[in-house]
Amino acid sequence: MVHLQCHIGTDTVSLARLGALLVTGLDFSAPALAAALELADTVGRNIDFVESGLYGAVEALGVAQFDLVYTGIGALCWLPDVRR
């Protein structure tokens, strides 16, 4: 699964703890991703965190495929073009 706009990874880690096996978090903020990685390490979850803006996700994630694409409702306000 991929969590777009994962910020500090709290939902990302929660989904991994609930059973998601291969988990990726994507966010534009390097400091937020550093905090997310620290959180994942603290709870013993191996999560791949990728630095990219949402509109660059396809390029940043490459040929990866996901069964679930998730973003929290609070992330929508950060999108200047929701349809895009």
C-alpha positions as CSV (number, residue, x, y, z in Angstrom):
1,M,0.0,0.0,0.0
2,V,1.1,3.6,-0.5
3,H,0.2,6.5,1.8
4,L,0.3,9.7,-0.2
5,Q,1.1,12.9,1.8
6,C,2.1,10.7,4.8
7,H,3.7,13.6,6.7
8,I,5.2,12.1,9.9
9,G,3.8,8.7,9.1
10,T,1.4,8.1,12.0
11,D,-1.3,6.7,9.7
12,T,1.3,4.9,7.6
13,V,2.7,3.1,10.7
14,S,-0.9,2.3,11.9
15,L,-1.7,0.7,8.6
16,A,1.5,-1.4,8.8
17,R,0.6,-2.4,12.3
18,L,-2.9,-3.4,11.2
19,G,-1.4,-5.9,8.7
20,A,-0.3,-4.1,5.5
21,L,2.8,-6.1,4.5
22,L,4.5,-3.8,2.0
23,V,4.1,-0.2,3.0
24,T,5.3,3.0,1.3
25,G,4.8,6.6,2.5
26,L,5.3,9.6,0.2
27,D,5.7,13.2,1.3
28,F,7.4,16.4,0.1
29,S,9.0,17.2,3.4
30,A,12.4,15.7,4.2
31,P,12.1,16.6,8.0
32,A,8.6,15.0,8.2
33,L,9.9,11.9,6.5
34,A,12.8,11.7,8.9
35,A,10.3,11.8,11.8
36,A,8.2,9.1,10.0
37,L,11.2,6.8,9.6
38,E,12.1,7.3,13.3
39,L,8.6,6.4,14.3
40,A,8.6,3.3,12.1
41,D,11.9,2.2,13.5
42,T,10.7,2.7,17.0
43,V,7.7,0.4,16.5
44,G,9.8,-2.1,14.5
45,R,8.1,-1.6,11.1
46,N,10.0,-1.7,7.8
47,I,8.4,1.1,5.7
48,D,9.8,2.7,2.6
49,F,9.5,6.5,2.7
50,V,9.9,8.4,-0.6
51,E,10.4,12.2,-0.8
52,S,8.2,13.7,-3.5
53,G,5.4,16.1,-4.0
54,L,2.1,14.4,-4.7
55,Y,2.0,15.5,-8.4
56,G,5.4,13.8,-8.9
57,A,4.3,10.6,-7.2
58,V,4.2,8.6,-10.4
59,E,7.7,9.5,-11.4
60,A,9.0,9.1,-7.8
61,L,7.5,5.6,-7.3
62,G,8.4,4.3,-10.7
63,V,6.9,1.0,-11.8
64,A,5.7,0.1,-8.3
65,Q,2.1,-1.1,-8.1
66,F,-0.1,-0.9,-5.0
67,D,-3.3,-2.7,-3.9
68,L,-4.3,0.3,-1.8
69,V,-3.7,4.0,-2.3
70,Y,-4.5,6.1,0.8
71,T,-4.5,9.7,1.8
72,G,-6.1,11.3,4.8
73,I,-8.9,13.8,4.4
74,G,-6.8,16.5,6.0
75,A,-4.4,16.2,3.1
76,L,-6.9,17.4,0.5
77,C,-6.6,21.1,1.5
78,W,-2.9,21.0,0.4
79,L,-3.9,20.2,-3.2
80,P,-4.3,23.2,-5.4
81,D,-5.8,21.1,-8.2
82,V,-7.8,18.1,-6.8
83,R,-8.8,16.9,-10.2
84,R,-5.2,16.6,-11.3
